């Protein structure tokens, strides 16, 4: 799992990645030193749980991806089956490339679980 995250982090613009259980517990992380993985894990679990509830109320399909854009970075949360794949990026990234690399990483993660 750590190898998959390391490979993902080689993508231009990606600054870190992690896999978090739906309960917010960090399963594996490869983030920058100044990033608190427990905080991001809890944030990812909380946000995705709330979106799942909202989608259920709307009778919509299950959650696939969430993108959060801040002033200096972007966060991508994706359902990875065994949990949530969280990817942090620079502010200016090729979102199409990032989503493609996330999709590839999720495919690889599903073979590990």
C-alpha positions in Angstrom: 0.0 0.0 0.0 2.8 2.4 0.8 4.4 1.7 -2.5 1.2 2.6 -4.3 1.0 5.9 -2.4 4.7 6.6 -3.2 4.1 6.1 -6.9 1.1 8.3 -6.8 3.1 11.1 -5.1 5.5 11.1 -8.1 2.7 12.7 -10.2 3.4 16.4 -10.9 1.5 18.5 -8.5 0.7 15.8 -5.9 2.1 16.7 -2.5 0.9 13.7 -0.5 -1.6 10.8 -0.3 -3.1 8.6 2.3 -5.7 5.9 2.8 -8.1 6.4 5.6 -10.8 4.0 7.0 -14.4 5.2 6.9 -14.0 5.8 10.7 -11.2 8.3 10.1 -8.4 6.0 11.2 -5.3 6.3 9.1 -4.4 3.0 7.3 -1.4 4.3 5.4 0.0 7.7 4.7 2.7 9.4 2.6 2.3 13.1 3.4 4.6 16.0 3.8 6.1 16.4 7.3 4.1 19.5 8.2 0.7 17.8 7.5 -1.2 16.2 10.3 -2.4 12.9 8.9 -4.9 12.3 11.8 -6.5 15.6 11.3 -6.9 15.1 7.5 -8.2 11.5 8.2 -10.9 12.7 10.5 -11.8 15.5 8.1 -12.1 13.1 5.2 -14.2 10.6 7.1 -16.5 13.4 8.4 -17.0 15.1 5.0 -17.6 11.8 3.1 -20.0 10.5 5.7 -22.1 13.7 5.5 -22.1 13.6 1.7 -23.1 9.9 1.7 -26.1 10.8 3.9 -27.0 13.7 1.7 -26.8 11.6 -1.5 -28.9 8.9 0.2 -31.6 11.5 1.0 -31.5 12.6 -2.6 -31.8 9.0 -3.7 -28.6 9.5 -5.8 -25.8 7.1 -6.6 -23.0 6.5 -4.1 -20.2 8.9 -3.6 -17.2 8.6 -5.9 -15.1 11.7 -5.6 -15.0 14.9 -3.6 -12.7 17.8 -4.4 -12.0 20.7 -2.0 -10.2 23.8 -3.3 -8.5 26.1 -0.9 -6.4 29.2 -1.5 -3.1 27.3 -1.5 -4.0 23.6 -2.2 -6.6 21.1 -3.3 -7.8 18.0 -1.5 -9.2 15.0 -3.4 -11.3 12.4 -1.5 -12.2 9.2 -3.4 -13.9 6.0 -2.4 -11.2 3.3 -2.6 -13.3 0.3 -1.4 -11.3 -0.4 1.7 -11.6 3.3 2.7 -11.0 6.7 1.4 -8.0 7.7 -0.7 -7.0 11.2 0.1 -4.7 13.1 -2.2 -3.3 16.6 -1.5 -2.0 18.8 -4.3 -0.6 22.1 -5.2 -3.1 24.9 -6.0 -2.5 24.8 -9.7 -2.7 21.2 -11.0 -4.0 19.4 -14.0 -7.2 18.0 -12.5 -7.7 15.5 -15.3 -4.3 14.0 -14.7 -4.8 13.9 -11.0 -8.2 12.1 -11.4 -6.6 9.6 -13.8 -3.8 8.9 -11.4 -6.2 8.5 -8.5 -8.3 6.1 -10.6 -5.2 4.0 -11.3 -4.1 4.0 -7.7 -7.6 2.9 -6.6 -7.4 0.0 -9.0 -4.1 -1.0 -7.6 -5.3 -0.6 -4.0 -8.3 -2.8 -4.6 -5.9 -5.7 -5.6 -4.1 -5.2 -2.2 -7.2 -5.4 0.0 
